[in-house]
Amino acid sequence: MKTIFKLSMIFMAVTLMACRKDNPEEPAPPIATFEGFEIDDEGWIVSPEWLASNVKSDDYVSFSSVYMFKYNGEDCICLDGNHSSYLLATQGFFSLSGELLLEPSYPGTKEEYELFFAMSNAMKETGVIIWKIPRASSSITTRADEEIEVYTPHNKPLGNAYILDELTDVQIEERNEEMRLVYTNAEILPHPYSPTLPGAPTKRYNCHAYAWHMSEGGSPVWIDAPIDIYWEDGSYVEIPSSVPGAKVVYTGFESWWRQRIVIHSAIAETGNTVVSKWDRGPLVRHLKDYHPYDYTESIGEEIGYKYYKRNTPLVITGPNLPLLGTNMTYSVPTAQDITFDRWEITPSSGYTITGGTTGRTMTIRFTTYGTYLLKANFTLPNGSTYTATKTVSFSPPKPATPAIYGSGAQEVYLPGYDAPVFWARPGTRVEFRVDNYHQYSSQALVARTATLDLGSEWSYYIRDVNGDYHWQTAYPTETEVNRSYIQTQACSMPWVFKKDGTYYMVFEAYPFGRAIYISRSDKPYGPFTDQKLLFTLPKTLDKIGEPYPNHWYMVNLHDSLSREGELVFSTNSDPVNFWDNFNSVGSADFYRPFFFRVYNWESLYAEEQEE
């Protein structure tokens, strides 16, 4: 993880070049380079080899800058930059010949800590930068392949989220070996985006991303510190102790500035157990104090813990489909440390407001049909603003179209899943059942009740050996079922409606076919014949991300949305790869409804009707 402090040190190192005040002798001015120091045309260090290999390996940039400074009268090198969750401070101190003076990590003993602090002071006072990572961005984070936007629940950008290259197989095995040998009491968990696969080390996300972003439905991403914006903008509030689901913030001592900073994030479970992502390691369930971040204990600085919970969500509640000319109430909640300012509505006419727009509850009477945008404005704890919105829309009632429903009040088609219902006559219920008895066939059968009570006697529409259909109360045998299908083609989702004395059945080709067929009968329960291709579902979806679905299914006819001369259908789909349902670009669009309006469907039978 990076800290907010390191960026400023690049500039401070130049301005703080005065001699150490406790040293009576003025140190010699630091040199700007040294013998054998070379960089290539792209700006990367190539010599000396020890320095080049410490700064950058094949797949990972370990440090973003190199300083020279004076310590005890000798020229020294300081590597500064890339902070990770395991090592809060990753400065490495070397002699010009490459001798390691102090490990690039937090010191393990008090003596090492004192040496570390002394060398850090010397670097601050005499250091000058001699190399900086050759990238357009000045970010200390050098692992990132792509910077992306991540926002808090109050829509404030973090500005420090990245998509990283994945670990190599060797790196994964190294971290697996560390887990097996060192952290035997940690339970490795599957990743949220692959819950059926064993957990493994990864750079797709880190502790902050898991705790604050992915656990709230976000996609895998690497989020560097600082993360204070999550509570500074009021999205989360601090609580005195841990509760299940709370965000646990680990704080550690930053030696450079001698103050505490955020070093790790986790999700609290019951008792003293938490779940967290360990840097480039796996997702882990562990005891709160069992982790790789205990290096400060040896220098007298304990790990600290803070706990946060989600603040009350700032949402507008109230009806989405208001009634014209009726008082409607909309309100927003009270949230800790957040101030409600006022309501706004666009457009500025078509309604009247009772009681003003500065209270958390607003009463409004819409006088004109249309679409309105309600806005509730808030001031957040850090002084920024947030606007919650809600769209309400309504239009004049649609006139009835008796022709599409049938002329009898009892002849109303009701939707169902693979068992559509048609009320064929007063007091009876007819059910169309799709028979999946045979593995590669799916055809429609019909049954009905004697009354509207589903517990009343059932009868079944059975075809006898002479080819005639009749109703029988005896449960049909398999032989009777096989000869009693009401249409010849296998189908999914049959729907029946009446038009001008004729009953039509529409259905999807089985299984998950793109072809939608229509057939007709003189009775609501068939048999249905004169099958026609009504329309064909497209090969691609109108969506972002992957446009090719795996299946179209759940094709539903909507009588109430269909105007005279047209039929309205809805359907949805799924991705080819099941795991693309989760956090991939456009994943939500697979299962949302897609609507199709079919015009002039009666023309399919126009010639027969003319004859």
Secondary structure, DSSP 8 states (H G I E B T S, - for coil): ---TTHHHHHHHHHH--S--TT-SS------S--TT-EE-TTS-EEESHHHHHHHB-SS-B--SEEEEEEETTEEEEEEE----SS-S---EEEETT--EEE-SS--SSHHHHHHHHHHHHHHHHH-EEEEE--SS---S---EEEEE--B-TTS-B-S-EEEE----HHHHHHHHHHHHHT-TT-EEE--TT-TTS-----SS--HHIIIIIGGGT----EE-S--THHHHTSSEEEESS--TT-EEEEEEEETTTTEEEEEEEEEE-STTEEEEE-TTS-EEEEETT-SS--TTGGGT---EEEEEEE------BS-SS--TTSEEEEE----TT-EEEEEEEESS-SEEEES-SSSSEEEEEE-S-EEEEEEEEEE-TTS-EEEEEEEEEE-------HHHH-SSTT--EE--SS--EE--STT-EEEEEEE--STT--EEEEEEESSS-TTS-EEEEEE-TTS-EEEESS---HHHHHT--SSSS-EEEEEEEEETTEEEEEEEETTT-SEEEEEEESSTT---EEEEEEEE--SS-SSSS----SEEEEEEE-GGG--TTEEEEEEEEE-SSGGGGSSSTTTHHHHS-EEEEEE-GGGGGHHHHH-
